[in-house]
């Protein structure tokens, strides 16, 4: 079993929103002294996906999705 790349464009809006929200809450990304809303964090991740700076992966062994940086 391996890891599959999932094109974000192939997910429904609801599925993509769910993957992004789960990632943002799981990662607990540090934004420094600034307080960043959940909506803003999700928007930033979506922009990274759209610009090709990040991609969605699916791990077959854990049956889970993640978002990883490209490069």
C-alpha positions as CSV (number, residue, x, y, z in Angstrom):
1,X,0.0,0.0,0.0
2,X,1.2,3.5,-0.7
3,X,0.4,7.1,-0.9
4,X,-1.8,8.6,-3.7
5,X,-1.9,12.2,-4.8
6,X,-5.5,13.4,-5.1
7,X,-6.1,16.4,-7.4
8,X,-8.0,18.9,-5.4
9,X,-10.0,19.9,-8.5
10,X,-11.6,16.4,-8.5
11,X,-13.1,16.7,-5.1
12,X,-16.5,18.2,-4.5
13,X,-16.6,21.6,-2.7
14,X,-17.9,19.9,0.5
15,X,-15.2,17.2,0.4
16,X,-12.4,19.7,-0.3
17,X,-13.7,22.0,2.5
18,X,-13.7,19.0,4.9
19,X,-10.2,17.9,4.0
20,X,-8.9,21.5,4.4
21,X,-10.7,22.0,7.8
22,X,-9.5,18.7,9.2
23,X,-5.9,19.5,8.1
24,X,-6.0,23.0,9.6
25,X,-7.4,21.8,13.0
26,X,-5.0,18.8,13.1
27,X,-1.9,20.8,12.2
28,X,-2.4,23.6,14.7
29,X,-0.3,25.8,12.3
30,X,1.7,28.5,14.1
31,X,1.0,32.0,12.9
32,X,3.2,33.8,15.4
33,X,1.7,36.7,17.4
34,X,-1.2,37.2,15.0
35,X,-4.5,35.6,15.7
36,X,-5.7,34.0,12.5
37,X,-9.3,32.8,12.1
38,X,-10.2,29.3,11.0
39,X,-11.7,30.7,7.8
40,X,-8.5,32.6,7.0
41,X,-6.3,29.5,7.6
42,X,-8.6,27.4,5.4
43,X,-8.5,30.1,2.7
44,X,-4.7,30.2,2.8
45,X,-4.5,26.4,2.4
46,X,-6.9,26.5,-0.5
47,X,-4.8,29.2,-2.2
48,X,-1.7,27.0,-1.8
49,X,-3.5,24.1,-3.4
50,X,-4.7,26.3,-6.3
51,X,-1.2,27.7,-6.9
52,X,0.3,24.2,-6.9
53,X,2.3,24.9,-3.7
54,X,0.6,22.0,-1.9
55,X,-1.2,18.8,-2.7
56,X,-3.6,16.4,-1.1
57,X,-2.3,12.9,-0.4
58,X,-4.2,9.8,0.6
59,X,-2.4,7.2,2.7
60,X,-3.8,3.7,1.9
61,X,-2.5,2.1,5.0
62,X,-4.0,4.7,7.4
63,X,-7.0,5.5,5.2
64,X,-6.3,9.2,5.8
65,X,-5.8,12.4,3.8
66,X,-3.2,15.0,4.4
67,X,-2.0,18.2,2.7
68,X,1.7,18.5,2.0
69,X,3.9,21.2,0.5
70,X,5.3,20.6,-3.0
71,X,9.0,20.6,-3.5
